[in-house]
């Protein structure tokens, strides 16, 4: 049943950024090779899981030596399409938006925020963490001119759908949605809703422990 | 094999906060009942998945009527241990920390940040979004006095392990880790690392489309 395969693959994809972080750190420290067992230990999950995850990228390790770290980094980046940097717009320069503008990790993961948008005259025309803030009315023109396909949405819930409609009309292809609104978009536009509280749910379950098999879910 | 069960349950737990958001919104709108099919449609996943998720909480719907929304909300809250509010401390009042202090959703999900900690004299003694900021040196005493078991970690990476060591020595039980450091904690202390970039990885895969079964992973 293909549905099962799709669902099974998502946890893998979610783990890839963490693998990248670990591998890049090891590379900076001068390490050249790593086994799935070592990676599993750092990430605190089972090594069979790591091996299966990495198989998806098409790379294979060498017995007793493991994976060549630079190759593994490139394989994961290519698999995620993070080999080259994608220009991104951010909408809503509030607390969370500002935090994301300062979040340097984005760039090392293939995404560069090149412009931010807001409706607050006090913010428009300024730079926040080096990124220019424009009037949201300028977004359609700039989206087309700069051929930006991805938007990060950190606006208040009340205007989330309205801003989305503008983005869709301007040909946006993907929206990383940090609002709590479930966006209505036409087919072909992809949204990813960030559920900040999902991690808290997992943590709560782990802390409550004992509940069924909840006590040893550590590290996943 | 029990391990498989554990791994399989995590996506479920991660979906629960989203279910809660939807159900509370419907309740505010005066709706009383919902079927797994309707919930599946809103969340854009398959209804068999919703039914299986909700089964975990021990609640069962009535044929043709569905679930009584207030009961379903309570069942999920109880399952997650979110029935009563847990006091939490936040460490590191930077951009992300400040955003979390303003994040009202936390409280409706069973967690109240009662105090924040920093080392910056300009922040200590002030209130941020109504929450007092203390010198981090006060943390051990206050952790014990207020019997706080959970900490949110939004400090710079360089000091993440140091602050963690202080928390552990003061008897912390759970750490919601927003740094990119993999924390070293003794057995019994539970950490949950928030991988903000995991969602971006899923979005990238979806936008790249076509790749194997990647194109129809929407909504999961």
Interface residues (C-beta under 8 A of the other chain):
Chain A: X2 X3 X5 X6 X7 X9 X10 X11 X13 X14 X15 X16 X17 X18 X21 X22 X42 X43 X44 X46 X49 X79 X80 X81 X82 X94 X95 X96 X98 X99 X102 X103 X105 X106 X109 X110 X111 X149 X150 X173 X174 X176 X180 X182 X190 X192 X193 X194 X195 X196 X197 X198 X199 X200 X201 X202 X203 X204 X205 X206 X207 X208 X211 X212 X213 X214 X216 X217 X218 X220
Chain B: X2 X3 X5 X6 X7 X9 X10 X11 X13 X14 X15 X16 X17 X18 X21 X22 X42 X43 X44 X46 X49 X79 X80 X81 X82 X94 X95 X96 X98 X99 X102 X103 X105 X106 X109 X110 X111 X149 X150 X173 X174 X176 X180 X182 X190 X192 X193 X194 X195 X196 X197 X198 X199 X200 X201 X202 X203 X204 X205 X206 X207 X208 X211 X213 X214 X216 X217 X218 X220
